Amino acid sequence: MDGIPGTTTLAGTWSEHLTVEGQSYTSTLRFTENGRAMILAGPRPGSVGAGYWNRTGPDTFSFRIVELEFDENGLFSGWVDIEQAGILSGDTFACSGISHVHDANDRLMASVRAEGRSTRI
């Protein structure tokens, strides 16, 4: 994915359609050639995040991002530890994994399965 002939790079900006416990969300993700992973927008209003990604096979990868959440007044309300594994196919990828939801005092509130489908922007 990072410059190997015959593979497509994950690097770039992606529009993601995410499903968590039957709820649908959209977000914008960005991956860099040097292994950084970011949430640029959403899935909740005002949430952003950063972490890293790595290739696990010719068309497979994993990523881990910490998403910061804020309430309607802009105050920090918690964070989500996101772990996903994905399969890249040209300008789309599918991913799934577990997200651990924490409150503002770092207490684990829930662990939920998340699945996403993304398209390169």
Protein Blocks (a to p, Z undefined) as FASTA:
>chain_A
ZZpahiacfbdcddddddeehiacdddddddfkopacdfbhjbehiacddddddfbfkbc
cdddddddddfkopafbdcddddddddehjaccdddddddddfkopafbdcddddddddZ
Z
